Amino acid sequence: MRVFIVACLTAGIIAIGAAGILDNLVQESSSAAFAEPAARI
């Protein structure tokens, strides 16, 4: 049971870290994302 709790906590920490990385480094603002002339809105 202890291993399961540690695994859940580890998965949660990895998920929070991945969300932070994606939010800060990967996402672009809407003005930059739709600046392409070929973008369909």
MMTF fields as JSON, N, C-alpha, C and O atoms, coordinates in Angstrom:
{
  "mmtfVersion": "1.0.0",
  "mmtfProducer": "UNKNOWN",
  "numBonds": 163,
  "numAtoms": 164,
  "numGroups": 41,
  "numChains": 1,
  "numModels": 1,
  "chainsPerModel": [1],
  "groupsPerChain": [41],
  "chainIdList": ["A"],
  "bondAtomList": [4, 2, 8, 6, 12, 10, 16, 14, 20, 18, 24, 22, 28, 26, 32, 30, 36, 34, 40, 38, 44, 42, 48, 46, 52, 50, 56, 54, 60, 58, 64, 62, 68, 66, 72, 70, 76, 74, 80, 78, 84, 82, 88, 86, 92, 90, 96, 94, 100, 98, 104, 102, 108, 106, 112, 110, 116, 114, 120, 118, 124, 122, 128, 126, 132, 130, 136, 134, 140, 138, 144, 142, 148, 146, 152, 150, 156, 154, 160, 158],
  "bondOrderList": [1, 1, 1, 1, 1, 1, 1, 1, 1, 1, 1, 1, 1, 1, 1, 1, 1, 1, 1, 1, 1, 1, 1, 1, 1, 1, 1, 1, 1, 1, 1, 1, 1, 1, 1, 1, 1, 1, 1, 1],
  "groupList": [{"groupName": "MET", "atomNameList": ["N", "CA", "C", "O"], "elementList": ["N", "C", "C", "O"], "formalChargeList": [0, 0, 0, 0], "bondAtomList": [1, 0, 2, 1, 3, 2], "bondOrderList": [1, 1, 2], "singleLetterCode": "M", "chemCompType": "L-PEPTIDE LINKING"}, {"groupName": "ARG", "atomNameList": ["N", "CA", "C", "O"], "elementList": ["N", "C", "C", "O"], "formalChargeList": [0, 0, 0, 0], "bondAtomList": [1, 0, 2, 1, 3, 2], "bondOrderList": [1, 1, 2], "singleLetterCode": "R", "chemCompType": "L-PEPTIDE LINKING"}, {"groupName": "VAL", "atomNameList": ["N", "CA", "C", "O"], "elementList": ["N", "C", "C", "O"], "formalChargeList": [0, 0, 0, 0], "bondAtomList": [1, 0, 2, 1, 3, 2], "bondOrderList": [1, 1, 2], "singleLetterCode": "V", "chemCompType": "L-PEPTIDE LINKING"}, {"groupName": "PHE", "atomNameList": ["N", "CA", "C", "O"], "elementList": ["N", "C", "C", "O"], "formalChargeList": [0, 0, 0, 0], "bondAtomList": [1, 0, 2, 1, 3, 2], "bondOrderList": [1, 1, 2], "singleLetterCode": "F", "chemCompType": "L-PEPTIDE LINKING"}, {"groupName": "ILE", "atomNameList": ["N", "CA", "C", "O"], "elementList": ["N", "C", "C", "O"], "formalChargeList": [0, 0, 0, 0], "bondAtomList": [1, 0, 2, 1, 3, 2], "bondOrderList": [1, 1, 2], "singleLetterCode": "I", "chemCompType": "L-PEPTIDE LINKING"}, {"groupName": "ALA", "atomNameList": ["N", "CA", "C", "O"], "elementList": ["N", "C", "C", "O"], "formalChargeList": [0, 0, 0, 0], "bondAtomList": [1, 0, 2, 1, 3, 2], "bondOrderList": [1, 1, 2], "singleLetterCode": "A", "chemCompType": "L-PEPTIDE LINKING"}, {"groupName": "CYS", "atomNameList": ["N", "CA", "C", "O"], "elementList": ["N", "C", "C", "O"], "formalChargeList": [0, 0, 0, 0], "bondAtomList": [1, 0, 2, 1, 3, 2], "bondOrderList": [1, 1, 2], "singleLetterCode": "C", "chemCompType": "L-PEPTIDE LINKING"}, {"groupName": "LEU", "atomNameList": ["N", "CA", "C", "O"], "elementList": ["N", "C", "C", "O"], "formalChargeList": [0, 0, 0, 0], "bondAtomList": [1, 0, 2, 1, 3, 2], "bondOrderList": [1, 1, 2], "singleLetterCode": "L", "chemCompType": "L-PEPTIDE LINKING"}, {"groupName": "THR", "atomNameList": ["N", "CA", "C", "O"], "elementList": ["N", "C", "C", "O"], "formalChargeList": [0, 0, 0, 0], "bondAtomList": [1, 0, 2, 1, 3, 2], "bondOrderList": [1, 1, 2], "singleLetterCode": "T", "chemCompType": "L-PEPTIDE LINKING"}, {"groupName": "GLY", "atomNameList": ["N", "CA", "C", "O"], "elementList": ["N", "C", "C", "O"], "formalChargeList": [0, 0, 0, 0], "bondAtomList": [1, 0, 2, 1, 3, 2], "bondOrderList": [1, 1, 2], "singleLetterCode": "G", "chemCompType": "PEPTIDE LINKING"}, {"groupName": "ASP", "atomNameList": ["N", "CA", "C", "O"], "elementList": ["N", "C", "C", "O"], "formalChargeList": [0, 0, 0, 0], "bondAtomList": [1, 0, 2, 1, 3, 2], "bondOrderList": [1, 1, 2], "singleLetterCode": "D", "chemCompType": "L-PEPTIDE LINKING"}, {"groupName": "ASN", "atomNameList": ["N", "CA", "C", "O"], "elementList": ["N", "C", "C", "O"], "formalChargeList": [0, 0, 0, 0], "bondAtomList": [1, 0, 2, 1, 3, 2], "bondOrderList": [1, 1, 2], "singleLetterCode": "N", "chemCompType": "L-PEPTIDE LINKING"}, {"groupName": "GLN", "atomNameList": ["N", "CA", "C", "O"], "elementList": ["N", "C", "C", "O"], "formalChargeList": [0, 0, 0, 0], "bondAtomList": [1, 0, 2, 1, 3, 2], "bondOrderList": [1, 1, 2], "singleLetterCode": "Q", "chemCompType": "L-PEPTIDE LINKING"}, {"groupName": "GLU", "atomNameList": ["N", "CA", "C", "O"], "elementList": ["N", "C", "C", "O"], "formalChargeList": [0, 0, 0, 0], "bondAtomList": [1, 0, 2, 1, 3, 2], "bondOrderList": [1, 1, 2], "singleLetterCode": "E", "chemCompType": "L-PEPTIDE LINKING"}, {"groupName": "SER", "atomNameList": ["N", "CA", "C", "O"], "elementList": ["N", "C", "C", "O"], "formalChargeList": [0, 0, 0, 0], "bondAtomList": [1, 0, 2, 1, 3, 2], "bondOrderList": [1, 1, 2], "singleLetterCode": "S", "chemCompType": "L-PEPTIDE LINKING"}, {"groupName": "PRO", "atomNameList": ["N", "CA", "C", "O"], "elementList": ["N", "C", "C", "O"], "formalChargeList": [0, 0, 0, 0], "bondAtomList": [1, 0, 2, 1, 3, 2], "bondOrderList": [1, 1, 2], "singleLetterCode": "P", "chemCompType": "L-PEPTIDE LINKING"}],
  "groupTypeList": [0, 1, 2, 3, 4, 2, 5, 6, 7, 8, 5, 9, 4, 4, 5, 4, 9, 5, 5, 9, 4, 7, 10, 11, 7, 2, 12, 13, 14, 14, 14, 5, 5, 3, 5, 13, 15, 5, 5, 1, 4],
  "groupIdList": [1, 2, 3, 4, 5, 6, 7, 8, 9, 10, 11, 12, 13, 14, 15, 16, 17, 18, 19, 20, 21, 22, 23, 24, 25, 26, 27, 28, 29, 30, 31, 32, 33, 34, 35, 36, 37, 38, 39, 40, 41],
  "secStructList": [7, 2, 2, 2, 2, 2, 2, 2, 2, 2, 2, 2, 2, 2, 2, 2, 2, 2, 2, 2, 2, 0, 0, 0, 0, 0, 7, 7, 7, 2, 2, 2, 2, 6, 7, 1, 6, 6, 7, 7, 7],
  "xCoordList": [0.831, 0.0, 0.873, 0.531, 1.977, 2.876, 3.476, 3.654, 3.784, 4.35, 3.33, 3.7, 2.076, 1.022, 0.879, 0.722, 0.934, 0.813, 2.009, 1.843, 3.199, 4.39, 4.302, 4.699, 3.789, 3.643, 2.63, 2.845, 1.545, 0.547, 1.12, 0.902, 1.843, 2.471, 3.498, 3.576, 4.278, 5.269, 4.592, 5.043, 3.523, 2.791, 2.201, 2.194, 1.709, 1.167, 2.234, 2.002, 3.395, 4.496, 4.961, 5.22, 5.069, 5.465, 4.417, 4.771, 3.146, 2.073, 2.09, 1.913, 2.301, 2.362, 3.575, 3.479, 4.691, 5.888, 5.698, 6.101, 5.091, 4.853, 3.87, 4.04, 2.855, 1.893, 2.563, 2.279, 3.439, 4.165, 5.076, 5.146, 5.777, 6.666, 5.868, 6.245, 4.773, 3.963, 3.333, 3.222, 2.922, 2.271, 3.25, 2.883, 4.481, 5.434, 6.285, 6.655, 6.609, 7.572, 6.949, 7.463, 5.875, 5.35, 4.24, 4.192, 3.359, 2.213, 2.618, 3.55, 1.9, 2.094, 0.839, -0.241, 1.0, -0.167, -1.063, -0.617, -2.305, -3.232, -2.825, -3.054, -2.237, -1.809, -0.676, -0.612, 0.216, 1.301, 0.799, 1.273, -0.145, -0.635, -1.448, -1.403, -2.186, -3.026, -2.409, -3.122, -1.099, -0.433, -0.155, 0.128, -0.231, 0.026, -1.098, -2.265, -0.782, -1.857, -2.705, -3.829, -2.174, -2.893, -3.757, -4.428, -3.746, -4.508, -6.0, -6.423, -6.785, -8.234, -8.828, -8.496, -9.677, -10.296, -11.75, -12.468],
  "yCoordList": [-1.191, 0.0, 1.251, 2.25, 1.199, 2.35, 2.644, 3.806, 1.606, 1.787, 2.452, 3.292, 2.095, 2.685, 4.185, 4.984, 4.557, 5.969, 6.756, 7.866, 6.2, 6.861, 7.001, 8.028, 5.986, 6.053, 7.126, 7.845, 7.241, 8.282, 9.676, 10.574, 9.857, 11.15, 11.496, 12.643, 10.52, 10.741, 11.114, 12.026, 10.425, 10.751, 12.149, 12.872, 12.539, 13.883, 14.949, 15.974, 14.726, 15.688, 15.825, 16.933, 14.698, 14.741, 15.478, 16.255, 15.253, 15.923, 17.433, 18.211, 17.843, 19.28, 19.913, 21.018, 19.234, 19.744, 19.851, 20.844, 18.845, 18.874, 19.985, 20.643, 20.195, 21.261, 22.621, 23.501, 22.805, 24.065, 24.318, 25.438, 23.284, 23.43, 23.759, 24.655, 23.049, 23.308, 24.689, 25.348, 25.135, 26.43, 27.571, 28.578, 27.433, 28.536, 28.515, 29.579, 27.351, 27.282, 26.995, 27.466, 26.251, 25.771, 26.676, 26.942, 27.147, 27.905, 29.282, 29.902, 29.746, 31.076, 31.895, 31.351, 33.199, 34.05, 33.925, 33.463, 34.33, 34.184, 35.069, 34.69, 36.217, 37.077, 36.436, 36.59, 35.724, 35.033, 33.751, 33.384, 33.077, 31.816, 32.028, 31.192, 33.123, 33.364, 34.395, 34.99, 34.613, 35.564, 34.986, 35.737, 33.695, 33.061, 33.38, 33.353, 33.682, 33.974, 32.754, 32.903, 31.543, 30.338, 29.804, 28.784, 30.475, 29.991, 30.219, 31.306, 29.187, 29.3, 29.558, 28.864, 30.518, 30.856, 30.445, 30.634],
  "zCoordList": [0.0, 0.0, 0.0, -0.633, 0.695, 0.758, -0.62, -0.985, -1.373, -2.702, -3.626, -4.447, -3.505, -4.323, -4.035, -4.958, -2.77, -2.404, -2.928, -3.434, -2.814, -3.334, -4.85, -5.401, -5.523, -6.977, -7.375, -8.351, -6.641, -6.933, -6.713, -7.527, -5.627, -5.369, -6.44, -6.879, -6.855, -7.911, -9.221, -9.914, -9.563, -10.795, -10.718, -11.715, -9.559, -9.392, -9.535, -10.175, -8.952, -9.054, -10.496, -10.965, -11.202, -12.613, -13.433, -14.319, -13.162, -13.903, -13.668, -14.605, -12.428, -12.128, -12.809, -13.342, -12.793, -13.463, -14.963, -15.569, -15.567, -17.008, -17.379, -18.405, -16.56, -16.831, -16.745, -17.557, -15.78, -15.655, -16.838, -17.344, -17.285, -18.433, -19.684, -20.438, -19.914, -21.103, -21.058, -22.092, -19.896, -19.772, -20.011, -20.616, -19.55, -19.631, -20.89, -21.386, -21.423, -22.512, -23.871, -24.885, -23.921, -25.195, -25.733, -26.934, -24.868, -25.331, -25.841, -25.329, -26.856, -27.404, -27.138, -26.908, -27.173, -27.002, -28.232, -29.283, -28.105, -29.221, -30.4, -31.549, -30.153, -31.261, -32.047, -33.267, -31.376, -32.075, -32.738, -33.813, -32.113, -32.662, -33.934, -34.837, -34.021, -35.191, -36.14, -36.948, -36.052, -36.924, -38.307, -39.24, -38.45, -39.745, -40.712, -40.322, -41.958, -42.929, -43.288, -43.768, -43.058, -43.427, -42.276, -42.431, -41.143, -39.998, -40.216, -40.61, -39.958, -40.074, -38.7, -37.739, -38.602, -37.308, -37.342, -36.36]
}
